Every structure is written in structure tokens, then in C-alpha cells.
């Protein structure tokens, strides 16, 4: 699996998690450990932008 495939999969996983709801404290801890904080933030900003339109 290539780097972009992995990032796309992670982005889809994060978006799905946000739609379903999540334990913010738990996710905050694990997004740091897994190194996906930037990706998580990007997804969060995208969702807020789409909701504002």
C-alpha cells in the first residue's frame, strides 16, 4: 500500500469516526500516538467548512 493510499484510508476513517461521534479525550491521546493529528485537524476543518456552506 502506497503512502497516498494510506493517507486516503486514514482520512476516510477519521471522517467516519467524526460522523458517528467519538470520545474526544480518548481520540486526543491516540491521534498523537499514531501521528495523525494533522490529518485529524485537516478533516475537522473540512467538515466545519462544508457545514458552513
Secondary structure as GFF3:
##gff-version 3
##sequence-region A 1 53
A	DSSP	alpha_helix	3	20	.	.	.	ID=ss1
A	DSSP	alpha_helix	24	34	.	.	.	ID=ss2
A	DSSP	alpha_helix	37	52	.	.	.	ID=ss3
###
